[in-house]
């Protein structure tokens, strides 16, 4: 195939052939088609530059009007819909009405939309997402990054990854021994959104009796206003980071990664943490991730006592845990691109 439509809920800022976006993972997915002759991106434009930048020579953002004018062949062209949102749902319905062929349409679910919408909007959000997925489910093919997504019975598993050679460089230098008597450096990387559990993590951290520092790196500050930052001097908050080298430094300076989300499907921060030999703590809400990530992941109850107990246990066995991670393979960007190529070259 030499052409593809990609539907994205993200907004993009254009500057000649440079694209700016707030979601690095979206660029990772789009980049799988860098060898295609034409990539037609159906998305909204942003009026301001966003954090992540990527140069593409084969991508063009097209308007919905151009589809109605039949300037593009829809029936025989592959279509990739990245995640399910109200915008993506409407565009998907339009493409189906214009003749999109089921065998060529793929919906890539990167998270459990049912649970995310329920956390955001309550029970009504659960039913809104269910209605959208119910209408599309039998009219296209589903790709997912987890076997446990709600309402998805049959799908082809595709595991996204942004781990490149730079993430796996000088790993042995990360091997070390730590003790709970010294300060434990904890890290959170992600969005400051309700479903990510960042507020609960701050609350639990304040109750720890052990010496610890929590570094939080993320975006979406409208969910976490700067004048509401915690006053605890051991909590440090930084904005979103676009430089891979800089992000790796944050991982290198930490001991343990904390993922406090209430719902996840295939969080790539786990791959990043494993690439830098950092064990990951999750709460029991998402302990099912241990079925996918069979090493380096530890779960505990969502309370101060069990979190502190888990952190102490990890510090005791830290060197052993790191060596176990070092001897295991981390799923890479190359693996992901080969999988996508296999699906869309057929």
C-alpha positions in Angstrom: 0.0 0.0 0.0 1.3 3.5 -0.8 -1.5 5.6 0.8 -3.3 5.7 4.1 -5.8 7.9 5.9 -4.9 8.5 9.6 -7.6 9.9 11.9 -6.3 11.5 15.1 -8.1 13.3 17.9 -4.9 15.3 18.5 -4.5 18.9 17.3 -1.5 19.7 15.1 0.4 22.9 14.4 2.1 23.2 11.0 5.2 25.1 10.0 6.2 24.1 6.5 7.0 20.3 6.8 7.3 20.5 10.6 4.4 19.1 12.7 3.9 20.0 16.3 1.8 17.9 18.6 1.2 17.4 22.4 1.3 13.6 22.2 4.6 12.0 21.4 3.0 8.5 21.0 0.8 9.8 18.1 4.0 10.8 16.2 5.4 7.3 17.0 2.4 5.7 15.3 2.4 8.0 12.3 6.1 7.5 11.8 5.4 3.8 11.1 4.2 5.0 7.6 7.2 7.2 6.8 7.8 5.1 3.7 4.3 5.4 2.3 3.9 7.7 -0.7 1.0 9.7 0.8 -0.3 9.9 4.4 -3.5 11.9 4.6 -4.0 13.1 8.2 -7.6 13.9 9.3 -7.2 16.0 12.4 -7.8 19.5 13.7 -5.2 22.2 13.5 -3.8 24.1 16.5 -3.2 27.8 16.6 -0.1 27.5 18.7 3.1 25.4 18.7 2.9 22.3 20.8 5.6 20.4 22.7 6.7 17.7 20.4 8.1 18.3 16.9 8.5 16.0 14.0 9.3 16.6 10.3 7.3 14.7 7.7 7.6 15.0 3.9 4.8 12.7 3.0 2.0 13.9 5.3 -0.8 16.3 4.5 -3.6 17.4 6.8 -6.8 17.2 4.7 -10.2 18.8 5.4 -13.5 17.0 5.8 -14.9 19.0 2.9 -12.3 17.5 0.6 -13.7 14.1 1.5 -17.2 15.1 0.5 -15.8 16.5 -2.8 -14.4 13.0 -3.4 -10.9 14.3 -4.0 -9.6 11.2 -2.4 -10.3 7.5 -2.9 -11.7 6.2 0.3 -13.0 2.7 -0.7 -9.7 1.2 -1.5 -7.4 3.1 0.8 -6.3 1.8 4.3 -7.6 3.8 7.2 -6.1 4.0 10.7 -8.1 5.5 13.5 -5.9 6.3 16.5 -8.1 5.9 19.7 -11.9 6.4 20.0 -13.2 9.8 20.8 -16.3 11.7 19.8 -14.3 13.5 17.0 -12.8 10.2 15.8 -16.2 8.5 16.0 -17.8 11.1 13.7 -15.0 11.0 11.2 -15.1 7.2 11.2 -18.8 7.2 10.5 -18.2 9.7 7.6 -15.5 7.5 6.1 -17.9 4.5 6.3 -20.7 6.5 4.6 -18.2 7.5 1.9 -17.5 3.9 1.1 -14.7 2.9 3.5 -14.1 -0.9 3.2 -14.2 -2.8 6.5 -11.1 -4.9 5.5 -9.1 -1.6 5.2 -10.3 0.2 8.4 -8.4 -0.3 11.7 -9.3 1.2 15.0 -6.3 1.3 17.3 -7.4 1.3 21.0 -4.5 2.4 23.2 -6.5 2.5 26.5 -9.7 1.2 28.1 -12.1 3.9 27.0 -15.0 2.5 29.0 -13.1 3.0 32.3 -11.5 6.3 31.3 -14.8 7.9 30.3 -16.4 6.5 33.5 -13.7 8.1 35.6 -14.0 11.4 33.8 -17.8 11.6 33.3 -19.3 9.0 35.6 -21.7 6.4 34.4 -22.9 8.5 31.5 -19.4 8.6 30.2 -19.3 4.8 30.3 -22.5 4.6 28.2 -21.3 7.3 25.7 -18.1 5.3 25.0 -20.1 2.1 24.8 -22.5 3.5 22.2 -19.6 4.7 20.0 -17.7 1.4 20.2 -20.9 -0.6 19.7 -21.7 1.2 16.5 -18.2 0.8 15.1 -17.1 -2.6 16.5 -18.5 -4.7 13.7 -17.8 -2.3 10.9 -14.0 -2.2 11.2 -11.0 -4.1 12.5 -9.8 -3.5 16.0 -6.1 -3.3 17.1 -5.5 -3.1 20.8 -2.5 -3.1 23.2 -4.2 -5.3 25.8 -6.3 -8.5 26.0 -8.3 -7.0 28.9 -9.9 -4.0 27.3 -13.6 -3.7 28.3 -16.0 -4.6 25.5 -13.3 -5.8 23.1 -13.7 -9.5 22.4 -11.6 -10.0 19.3 -8.7 -7.8 18.4 -5.2 -8.0 17.0 -2.6 -7.1 19.7 -0.2 -4.3 18.8 2.2 -3.1 21.5 3.4 0.5 21.0 6.9 1.4 22.1 9.2 4.4 21.9 12.3 2.5 23.3 15.2 3.0 20.9 18.9 2.3 21.2 19.5 5.4 23.3 17.2 4.1 26.0 19.3 0.9 26.2 22.7 2.6 26.3 25.0 2.2 29.3 22.4 0.2 31.3 24.9 -1.5 33.5 25.8 1.9 35.0 22.4 2.0 36.5 23.1 -1.0 38.7 23.4 0.0 42.4 22.5 -0.9 45.9 20.1 1.3 48.0 18.7 1.1 51.5 15.5 2.5 53.1 17.8 4.4 55.6 18.9 6.7 52.7 16.5 8.8 50.7 14.6 6.9 48.0 14.1 8.8 44.8 10.6 8.2 43.3 9.5 9.3 39.8 6.1 9.8 38.1 5.9 10.6 34.4 2.5 11.2 32.8 -0.5 13.4 32.5 -1.9 15.3 35.4 -5.4 14.0 34.9 -7.9 12.4 37.3 -7.7 8.9 35.9 -3.9 8.9 36.2 -4.1 9.1 40.0 -1.5 11.8 40.4 -3.5 13.6 43.2 -3.8 10.3 45.1 -0.1 9.7 44.8 0.7 13.1 46.3 -1.7 12.4 49.2 0.0 9.0 49.9 3.5 10.4 49.6 2.8 13.0 52.2 2.0 10.2 54.6 5.2 8.2 54.2 7.5 8.0 57.2 10.6 6.9 55.2 13.0 9.4 53.6 11.9 10.0 50.0 11.7 12.5 47.2 9.0 12.5 44.5 9.7 14.0 41.1 6.6 14.5 38.9 7.0 15.2 35.2 4.0 15.8 33.0 1.6 18.1 31.1 -2.0 19.2 31.1 -1.6 21.9 33.8 -5.2 22.9 33.5 -5.9 19.8 35.6 -3.2 20.8 38.1 -2.9 24.6 38.5 0.5 25.9 39.6 -1.0 27.8 42.5 -2.3 24.5 43.8 1.1 22.7 43.7 1.8 20.8 47.0 4.0 22.7 49.4 5.9 19.6 50.5 9.6 20.4 49.7 10.2 16.8 48.9 7.8 16.9 45.9 9.2 18.5 42.8 7.0 19.1 39.7 8.3 19.7 36.2 6.6 20.3 32.8 6.4 18.0 29.9 9.7 17.1 28.4 10.2 16.7 24.6 13.9 15.7 24.7 14.6 12.0 25.0 18.0 12.6 26.4 16.6 14.9 29.1 13.9 12.5 30.0 16.4 9.6 30.4 18.3 11.8 32.9 15.2 11.9 35.1 14.9 8.1 35.0 18.7 7.8 35.7 18.4 10.0 38.8 15.6 8.0 40.3 15.3 4.6 42.1 11.7 3.5 41.7 9.0 4.5 39.3 5.4 5.0 40.6 2.4 4.5 38.3 -0.7 5.5 40.3 -3.3 5.2 37.5 -6.7 3.8 38.2 -6.9 2.4 34.7 -4.2 1.5 32.1 -3.8 -0.6 29.0 -0.2 -0.6 27.9 1.6 2.3 29.6 4.9 2.9 27.8 6.4 4.5 30.8 6.8 0.9 32.1 9.0 0.1 29.0 11.0 3.3 29.6 11.5 2.4 33.3 12.6 -1.1 32.5 15.0 0.1 29.9 16.8 2.2 32.6 16.6 -0.8 35.1 14.0 0.9 37.4 11.4 -1.3 39.2 7.8 0.0 38.9 5.2 0.1 41.6 1.5 0.1 40.7 -1.6 -0.1 42.9 -3.9 -3.1 42.8 -6.4 -1.3 40.5 -4.0 -2.1 37.6 -2.2 -5.2 38.9 -3.5 -7.0 35.8 -0.6 -5.3 34.0 1.6 -8.0 35.5 0.1 -10.4 32.9 1.7 -8.3 30.2 4.8 -7.1 32.0 6.1 -10.2 33.6 9.1 -8.7 35.3 10.0 -5.5 37.2 6.4 -4.7 38.1 5.2 -4.7 41.8 1.7 -4.1 43.1 0.4 -3.0 46.4 -2.8 -1.7 48.1 -3.6 2.0 47.6 -2.8 3.1 51.1 0.3 4.5 52.9 1.1 1.5 55.0 1.2 -1.0 52.1 3.1 1.5 49.8 5.7 2.0 52.4 6.0 -1.7 53.0 6.5 -2.3 49.3 9.1 0.4 48.9 11.1 -1.0 51.8 11.0 -4.5 50.2 12.2 -3.1 46.9 15.1 -1.3 48.5 16.1 -4.5 50.2 16.1 -6.6 47.0 17.0 -3.7 44.7 20.2 -5.1 43.2 18.6 -8.5 42.6 15.6 -6.9 40.9 17.8 -4.7 38.7 19.8 -7.7 37.5 16.6 -9.6 36.7 15.4 -6.6 34.5 18.9 -6.4 32.9 18.7 -10.0 31.7 15.3 -9.6 30.1 14.3 -8.1 26.7 12.5 -4.8 26.6 10.0 -4.4 23.7 11.3 -1.8 21.4 10.2 0.7 18.7 11.6 -1.5 16.1 9.4 -4.4 17.2 6.4 -2.1 17.0 7.2 -0.8 13.6 7.7 -4.3 12.2 4.3 -5.3 13.6 2.5 -2.3 12.0 4.3 -2.9 8.7 3.0 -6.5 8.7 -0.6 -5.3 9.2 -0.7 -2.5 6.8 1.5 -3.9 4.0 -1.0 -6.8 3.5 
